Amino acid sequence: MTALCRRLFVLLVLAFGFSIAFAEPVDINSANAEQISEAMVGVGKVKAAAIVQDREQNGQFKSIDDLARVKGIKSSIIDKNRDKITIGQAVQPTEPSKK
């Protein structure tokens, strides 16, 4: 490998690393499966799709720890990803207004 190729390689690795390090947390209450799988360590497309499906069937997650209700998501995965995910503003059902 030439010196120029090595330098370009190092620059690409550094740029990619910095973009990951400074990425915003992903909101698991609004993100799609692709966004979740890209953001979370140890979560591929199948587990990410299960997260989205659980959210659609059971409502939004009220805490990050609620991810444990998804089959295949263990506490170790949750702990590895606490800084990579958020629950955003969980929407609470509202009562109909009384007039």
N, CA, C and O of each residue as an XYZ file, in Angstrom:
396
protein
N       0.852     -1.174      0.000
C       0.000      0.000      0.000
C       0.899      1.239      0.000
O       1.854      1.323      0.773
N       0.593      2.168     -0.847
C       1.402      3.381     -0.906
C       1.088      4.276      0.278
O       0.075      4.115      0.959
N       1.972      5.209      0.500
C       1.792      6.137      1.622
C       0.496      6.936      1.462
O      -0.207      7.193      2.439
N       0.193      7.321      0.240
C      -1.032      8.083     -0.011
C      -2.267      7.244      0.305
O      -3.216      7.738      0.915
N      -2.257      5.985     -0.107
C      -3.401      5.098      0.184
C      -3.570      4.915      1.684
O      -4.691      4.924      2.191
N      -2.465      4.749      2.391
C      -2.551      4.591      3.851
C      -3.128      5.827      4.501
O      -3.959      5.730      5.404
N      -2.695      6.981      4.052
C      -3.219      8.234      4.621
C      -4.717      8.375      4.362
O      -5.477      8.756      5.253
N      -5.128      8.069      3.147
C      -6.557      8.148      2.827
C      -7.360      7.168      3.664
O      -8.445      7.496      4.141
N      -6.832      5.970      3.841
C      -7.499      4.964      4.653
C      -7.657      5.452      6.087
O      -8.734      5.329      6.671
N      -6.597      6.001      6.653
C      -6.646      6.504      8.029
C      -7.656      7.635      8.143
O      -8.415      7.693      9.110
N      -7.674      8.530      7.170
C      -8.639      9.633      7.199
C     -10.077      9.122      7.134
O     -10.949      9.631      7.838
N     -10.323      8.128      6.301
C     -11.668      7.565      6.219
C     -12.079      6.901      7.525
O     -13.212      7.066      7.976
N     -11.174      6.157      8.128
C     -11.475      5.499      9.394
C     -11.768      6.537     10.471
O     -12.726      6.391     11.231
N     -10.959      7.570     10.537
C     -11.189      8.620     11.538
C     -12.503      9.343     11.302
O     -13.245      9.601     12.249
N     -12.798      9.671     10.063
C     -14.047     10.373      9.754
C     -15.250      9.519     10.107
O     -16.219     10.020     10.676
N     -15.200      8.237      9.778
C     -16.302      7.339     10.098
C     -16.457      7.192     11.601
O     -17.578      7.205     12.112
N     -15.362      7.054     12.308
C     -15.394      6.918     13.764
C     -15.978      8.138     14.440
O     -16.765      8.010     15.379
N     -15.607      9.322     13.977
C     -16.142     10.545     14.564
C     -17.629     10.686     14.294
O     -18.370     11.166     15.152
N     -18.078     10.277     13.114
C     -19.511     10.406     12.816
C     -20.332      9.495     13.718
O     -21.438      9.859     14.118
N     -19.812      8.324     14.042
C     -20.518      7.426     14.948
C     -20.473      7.964     16.370
O     -21.475      7.920     17.083
N     -19.319      8.470     16.784
C     -19.147      8.937     18.158
C     -20.068     10.119     18.478
O     -20.500     10.278     19.619
N     -20.362     10.939     17.482
C     -21.150     12.135     17.733
C     -22.576     12.032     17.200
O     -23.273     13.040     17.089
N     -23.001     10.843     16.878
C     -24.361     10.645     16.370
C     -25.372     10.878     17.495
O     -25.127     10.565     18.660
N     -26.495     11.427     17.105
C     -27.589     11.645     18.049
C     -28.226     10.308     18.404
O     -28.275      9.406     17.568
N     -28.712     10.169     19.627
C     -29.427      8.940     19.975
C     -30.674      8.769     19.106
O     -31.296      9.750     18.698
N     -31.024      7.541     18.834
C     -32.192      7.224     18.017
C     -33.397      7.032     18.927
O     -33.316      6.341     19.943
N     -34.500      7.640     18.559
C     -35.747      7.530     19.324
C     -36.438      6.219     18.947
O     -36.945      6.081     17.834
N     -36.458      5.264     19.870
C     -37.054      3.959     19.581
C     -38.574      4.021     19.486
O     -39.206      3.037     19.100
N     -39.168      5.154     19.829
C     -40.616      5.310     19.694
C     -41.017      5.871     18.336
O     -42.205      5.932     18.017
N     -40.037      6.281     17.533
C     -40.385      6.816     16.216
C     -39.501      6.284     15.091
O     -39.859      6.414     13.920
N     -38.370      5.696     15.416
C     -37.436      5.225     14.385
C     -37.963      3.983     13.681
O     -38.714      3.194     14.254
N     -37.552      3.826     12.425
C     -37.897      2.607     11.705
C     -36.845      1.534     12.002
O     -35.840      1.809     12.658
N     -37.076      0.332     11.523
C     -36.191     -0.790     11.828
C     -34.773     -0.553     11.338
O     -33.816     -0.918     12.022
N     -34.621      0.043     10.184
C     -33.277      0.300      9.650
C     -32.508      1.266     10.549
O     -31.331      1.042     10.835
N     -33.156      2.323     10.989
C     -32.499      3.288     11.871
C     -32.102      2.643     13.189
O     -31.021      2.910     13.713
N     -32.961      1.804     13.718
C     -32.676      1.130     14.988
C     -31.505      0.175     14.831
O     -30.602      0.162     15.668
N     -31.506     -0.625     13.768
C     -30.420     -1.599     13.587
C     -29.082     -0.916     13.350
O     -28.044     -1.442     13.751
N     -29.087      0.245     12.708
C     -27.835      0.981     12.479
C     -27.313      1.610     13.763
O     -26.103      1.740     13.944
N     -28.202      1.992     14.637
C     -27.792      2.705     15.847
C     -27.392      1.780     16.988
O     -26.488      2.098     17.761
N     -28.058      0.643     17.094
C     -27.879     -0.207     18.269
C     -26.855     -1.318     18.038
O     -26.875     -1.992     17.008
N     -25.979     -1.494     18.993
C     -24.993     -2.569     18.974
C     -25.703     -3.872     19.330
O     -26.453     -3.926     20.305
N     -25.469     -4.921     18.544
C     -26.053     -6.221     18.840
C     -27.486     -6.379     18.380
O     -28.138     -7.373     18.701
N     -27.986     -5.405     17.629
C     -29.359     -5.465     17.121
C     -29.302     -5.386     15.600
O     -28.973     -4.350     15.022
N     -29.632     -6.509     14.973
C     -29.684     -6.550     13.522
C     -31.060     -6.197     13.014
O     -31.912     -5.712     13.759
N     -31.264     -6.446     11.746
C     -32.529     -6.072     11.116
C     -33.722     -6.836     11.693
O     -34.811     -6.276     11.822
N     -33.525     -8.117     12.042
C     -34.640     -8.923     12.557
C     -35.077     -8.425     13.934
O     -36.271     -8.256     14.184
N     -34.107     -8.187     14.834
C     -34.464     -7.683     16.169
C     -35.027     -6.268     16.086
O     -35.948     -5.919     16.825
N     -34.478     -5.460     15.191
C     -34.993     -4.098     15.029
C     -36.442     -4.130     14.541
O     -37.272     -3.345     14.998
N     -36.739     -5.033     13.619
C     -38.117     -5.171     13.138
C     -39.036     -5.636     14.264
O     -40.195     -5.228     14.334
N     -38.516     -6.491     15.144
C     -39.311     -6.946     16.295
C     -39.595     -5.787     17.250
O     -40.673     -5.716     17.840
N     -38.635     -4.885     17.401
C     -38.842     -3.703     18.249
C     -39.976     -2.846     17.678
O     -40.874     -2.425     18.407
N     -39.923     -2.597     16.384
C     -40.964     -1.787     15.735
C     -42.319     -2.481     15.834
O     -43.327     -1.837     16.127
N     -42.349     -3.793     15.591
C     -43.609     -4.533     15.666
C     -44.188     -4.490     17.083
O     -45.393     -4.304     17.254
N     -43.335     -4.661     18.099
C     -43.800     -4.590     19.485
C     -44.379     -3.214     19.786
O     -45.420     -3.097     20.433
N     -43.705     -2.183     19.318
C     -44.172     -0.807     19.552
C     -45.539     -0.596     18.913
O     -46.408      0.049     19.500
N     -45.730     -1.137     17.717
C     -47.010     -0.981     17.022
C     -48.126     -1.775     17.699
O     -49.274     -1.331     17.722
N     -47.801     -2.937     18.248
C     -48.810     -3.783     18.874
C     -49.114     -3.402     20.314
O     -50.257     -3.512     20.758
N     -48.089     -2.951     21.054
C     -48.237     -2.726     22.495
C     -48.105     -1.271     22.924
O     -48.167     -0.966     24.115
N     -47.927     -0.396     21.986
C     -47.778      1.016     22.329
C     -46.329      1.402     22.546
O     -45.438      0.554     22.584
N     -46.118      2.679     22.686
C     -44.767      3.208     22.816
C     -44.077      2.719     24.078
O     -44.714      2.355     25.067
N     -42.754      2.724     24.009
C     -41.942      2.374     25.168
C     -41.931      3.561     26.120
O     -41.716      4.698     25.700
N     -42.162      3.300     27.396
C     -42.164      4.370     28.395
C     -40.790      4.578     28.991
O     -40.503      5.638     29.549
N     -39.928      3.559     28.875
C     -38.539      3.675     29.322
C     -37.687      2.787     28.427
O     -38.196      1.895     27.749
N     -36.412      3.038     28.436
C     -35.498      2.217     27.649
C     -35.559      0.769     28.120
O     -35.433     -0.151     27.312
N     -35.748      0.561     29.407
C     -35.820     -0.793     29.947
C     -37.025     -1.575     29.426
O     -37.031     -2.804     29.496
N     -38.040     -0.893     28.907
C     -39.195     -1.582     28.313
C     -38.810     -2.413     27.092
O     -39.576     -3.277     26.667
N     -37.633     -2.161     26.528
C     -37.175     -2.971     25.398
C     -37.079     -4.448     25.765
O     -37.129     -5.313     24.890
N     -36.943     -4.734     27.047
C     -36.831     -6.124     27.499
C     -38.097     -6.925     27.186
O     -38.062     -8.155     27.190
N     -39.212     -6.242     26.916
C     -40.439     -6.977     26.576
C     -40.372     -7.547     25.158
O     -41.218     -8.357     24.779
N     -39.377     -7.133     24.375
C     -39.211     -7.624     23.005
C     -38.383     -8.904     23.037
O     -37.298     -8.938     23.618
N     -38.901     -9.950     22.410
C     -38.194    -11.225     22.371
C     -36.812    -11.031     21.727
O     -36.690    -10.445     20.651
N     -35.785    -11.533     22.405
C     -34.422    -11.440     21.893
C     -33.649    -10.232     22.382
O     -32.452    -10.117     22.117
N     -34.308     -9.332     23.089
C     -33.625     -8.152     23.637
C     -33.412     -8.385     25.130
O     -34.345     -8.311     25.929
N     -32.195     -8.661     25.473
C     -31.832     -8.938     26.865
C     -31.281     -7.669     27.510
O     -30.972     -6.694     26.825
N     -31.164     -7.695     28.831
C     -30.672     -6.519     29.559
C     -29.258     -6.143     29.133
O     -28.898     -4.966     29.175
N     -28.450     -7.118     28.724
C     -27.083     -6.801     28.290
C     -27.099     -5.945     27.020
O     -26.269     -5.047     26.872
N     -28.023     -6.212     26.113
C     -28.142     -5.393     24.900
C     -28.630     -4.002     25.262
O     -28.146     -3.008     24.720
N     -29.576     -3.931     26.167
C     -30.089     -2.624     26.598
C     -28.964     -1.809     27.220
O     -28.808     -0.630     26.903
N     -28.179     -2.421     28.101
C     -27.097     -1.706     28.771
C     -26.040     -1.202     27.787
O     -25.510     -0.105     27.967
N     -25.727     -1.977     26.758
C     -24.733     -1.568     25.761
C     -25.212     -0.381     24.934
O     -24.404      0.323     24.329
N     -26.519     -0.159     24.907
C     -27.087      0.836     23.997
C     -27.737      2.031     24.675
O     -28.352      2.855     23.999
N     -27.621      2.147     25.971
C     -28.292      3.251     26.679
C     -27.931      4.625     26.131
O     -28.771      5.524     26.109
N     -26.690      4.793     25.691
C     -26.271      6.094     25.180
C     -26.599      6.275     23.695
O     -26.390      7.356     23.145
N     -27.104      5.237     23.050
C     -27.392      5.291     21.625
C     -28.876      5.447     21.311
O     -29.251      5.713     20.169
N     -29.717      5.280     22.329
C     -31.166      5.327     22.106
C     -31.845      6.240     23.123
O     -31.300      6.543     24.184
N     -33.028      6.656     22.765
C     -33.858      7.469     23.646
C     -35.309      7.067     23.403
O     -35.625      6.424     22.402
N     -36.164      7.442     24.305
C     -37.590      7.190     24.087
C     -38.305      8.456     23.649
O     -39.524      8.458     23.473
N     -37.554      9.526     23.473
C     -38.167     10.767     23.021
C     -39.281     11.176     23.952
O     -39.192     10.999     25.167
N     -40.300     11.710     23.389
C     -41.482     12.099     24.153
C     -42.542     11.035     23.947
O     -43.258     11.047     22.946
N     -42.638     10.130     24.879
C     -43.666      9.082     24.774
C     -45.037      9.747     24.791
O     -45.335     10.565     25.661
N     -45.846      9.391     23.838
C     -47.181      9.989     23.724
C     -48.131      9.223     24.626
O     -48.288      8.008     24.497
N     -48.752      9.932     25.523
C     -49.725      9.341     26.415
C     -51.106      9.508     25.795
O     -51.423     10.566     25.251
N     -51.926      8.464     25.878
C     -53.289      8.621     25.361
C     -54.015      9.734     26.089
O     -53.874      9.881     27.303
N     -54.768     10.496     25.379
C     -55.510     11.594     26.000
C     -56.981     11.236     26.089
O     -57.522     10.494     25.268
N     -57.598     11.782     27.099
C     -59.028     11.556     27.256
C     -59.767     12.529     26.358
O     -59.298     13.642     26.121
N     -60.915     12.114     25.859
C     -61.692     13.054     25.029
C     -62.086     14.270     25.861
O     -62.402     14.160     27.045
N     -62.060     15.410     25.220
C     -62.414     16.624     25.944
C     -63.911     16.625     26.259
O     -64.746     16.174     25.474
N     -64.206     17.152     27.447
C     -65.605     17.228     27.883
C     -66.099     18.638     27.640
O     -65.503     19.609     28.106
N     -67.178     18.740     26.917
C     -67.735     20.075     26.626
C     -69.027     20.265     27.307
O     -69.642     21.324     27.179
